[in-house]
Amino acid sequence: MYECECAYRRDDRGGIQFIADHEANDDCDASCELRVRFAIREIYPPEKDSGSGLDWDGDIATIHMRTNAFPRFARLRDEDFVAAKAFLLREHEDALWQAGYDYAEAVYLGEAA
């Protein structure tokens, strides 16, 4: 799982625009917390012969959002999910995929035990 805080605003159509920290306006943009869960399709174990480490194939499964107005996490769907995913990949890509790798490693070690 990966979590981050960011700013957001509603667009003219009622959709959500997620805003990078350096572009946020504290006067008009609200803050939220995003929680990402991953779906793992395949885990490739480390290979001692070739020296390759653990790797995985998967993607973002769900993104949930929590705001001050609605303190419970709500699952983003359709256009809001796409907007959140694009934002996360643009602004948090390295940390996001590291969290996915850490999750895959935990699943692998849990299954191996």
N, C-alpha and C positions, 0 to 999 in steps of 0.2 A: 504494500500500500504506500502511496505517496500523498502527502498533504502539503498545501501551501496556502498562504493568504494573498489576496489580491483585491484590487478595486474593480468595480463594474458599474455599468449604467444600462438602463433600458433604451433601446433604439425606438425609432418612430413606429415600427411595426409590433412592438412589444417584446422583441427578442432581447437577448443579453449580449452586451459587448464587454469583454474582459479587457482590462487596461493594465499595461505595464506600470511598474512603480514609478518610473521616471516620467510617465505621461499622466499620472493621476492628479486630479484636482480635488483637494480635500474639502472644498466648499460644496461641490455638487456630486461627487462620486461616492458611492457607498462601498463598504468593504465586505468581503465574504471569505469563506474558507472553502477550498476545493479538496475533495478526497477522491483519489484515484485507486481503483482496483484493477489488477491485471488478469488476463486470461492467458494461460500457458498451453500452447498446442504440443510442444515437444521440448524435452530437456536432453541436451547432449552432454553426457558425463565427460569429465576430464580424461584425457588419454596420456598415460605416462610414456608410451612409446614415441608419440610425436611431440609431446610437451604442450599440447593444447589444453587450455583450461575449460572449465564448464561453460557451456553456452546454452542459449534457449531461443525458442521461436514462439512469439506470441504478440499480444497487442494490449491496448487499453480495453478493458471489458466494460467498466462503468465509471462514471464521474458523478459524484454527489456534491451538492452545494448547500452551505449553511450561511445564513445572514443573521444580523441582529434582529431583524423583524420576524424571522422564522427560525428559531433556535434549533430545530431538528433538521437533520440532513435530508434533502430531497434529491432524488435521482434526476439528472438532466437527460433529456431525450431530444431526438430530432435535431433541429437547428441549434438549440442551446448546447447539446452535446458536441456537435461539430465545432461550434465557436469555442467552447472550452478546450477541446482537444487541440485545435489549431493554436490557441493561446499558450497552452502548456508546452507544446512542441517548440513554439517560437521562443518563449521566455525561460523555460525551465528544462530544456531537452536533456542536458547531461544528468542533472539530478533525477529527473523522471526515469530515464532508462537505467540509471544506477539502482534506483529503488526496484525496478522490475527485475534486474539481475539479482539483487539481494533476495527478493521474494522467490525467484526460481531456485536459487541456491538453498534457501531454507526448505523448500518443497523437496528438492533432491536429497538433502541430508535427512529430512524427516522420513522419506520413503526408504532410504538406504539403511536406516537404523532398525 
